[in-house]
């Protein structure tokens, strides 16, 4: 997808504050953080949302979640915890049509979300 902002970030066309990168994923800080710790983990390959993952990409989804957890620990979130969120489509609050995991931490997070 040529106009996807996350694809452009993954290709290095748009700068980001990277936390982690390998051949299949990228993690970077959110540009509009909603908590003291707020980063995203995305696949390098364009997958529009969680409902488009499919069985063939389920191992990738598992690796994305594990990387999110490892990075949360590395950023000091182990003791008090973090929120791991995957928004999906308009009613789910997804604003960028590229699968991504939000990790938020560093303050108490209420429920239900706004």
N, C-alpha and C positions, 0 to 999 in steps of 0.2 A: 504494500500500500504506500503510495508516494506522498500522501498528505498527512500521514499519521505522525504526530509530534513525538511519540515514544519511539517509533522506527527511526526518526531523524536523530533522536538522542542516542539510540543504540549504534547508529552509523557514524556518530561523531559530528554530524552536521549542526547540531545544536549542543552547546556546552552544558554539562551537568557536573554536580559535585559527586563523583563516583565513590562508592564504598567498596564495590566488588564487581569484577567482570570476568567472564570466561566465554567459551564458544557458544554456550546456550542461554546465558542469562546475564543481566546487568542489574545492579542495585545502586541507587542514588538517592540523595536527600530530596525531599519534596520542596518545591520552591515556595509553597504557601503552607508552612508547617502548622498543624493543629495541636501539636504537643511539643515539648522540649526535644523529644526524639521522634522524628517522623521521616521514614524513608520508604521507598518503593522497590519492589523486586519485580522485574519484567522478563519475559522470554525474549531472546534476540529475534526469534521468528515471530511474525505477526499472527497472533491469535486474537480475535476480536473480543471475546469475553469467556467467562467460565463455562457458559452453555455451549461454546464452540470447541471445547478442549478435545472431546472424543477419546475413545479408548486408546487410540494410537499415541496420544500425547499424555496419557495418565502418568507414565514414569517421569516425564518432564515436570508435571505439576507437583509430584512428590518432591522432586529435587528443588523446585522453587520454594516450597514450604520449608524444607529442611534448611536451605540457605538463609531464608528469612529468620528462622529460629537461631541459627549459628551467629548471624550478624547481630541480632537482638542481644544475645548473651555478650558478645564482644563489646557492644556499646553500653554495657552495664545494666541491662534490664532484667537479669536473672532473679535478683532478690525480690523485687516488687512486681514484676510481670510486665506484660505488654498486651496490646490488642492487635490481632492479625485480621485484616479485613480484605475481602474481595467483593467489590461492588459489581453489579451486573445490570446493564441496560438502564434505561431512563428511570424506571420506578425503583431500581436498586441503588440509584445515586451515582452510576458510572458516568464520568464526564469526559474520559478519553477512551475511545473504542480500541483499546489494546489491553489485553489481560494484564493486570497488575495486582500485586499484594501490597497493601498499606501496612506498615508496622508503626504503631504509635505507642509512646511510653513517656515516662518521666513526670507524670502527674496522674491523679485519679481521673478516670474516664467514666462518665455517667452512662446509665442505661435506662430506657432505650435512647439511642442516638436521636438527635434533633430531627 
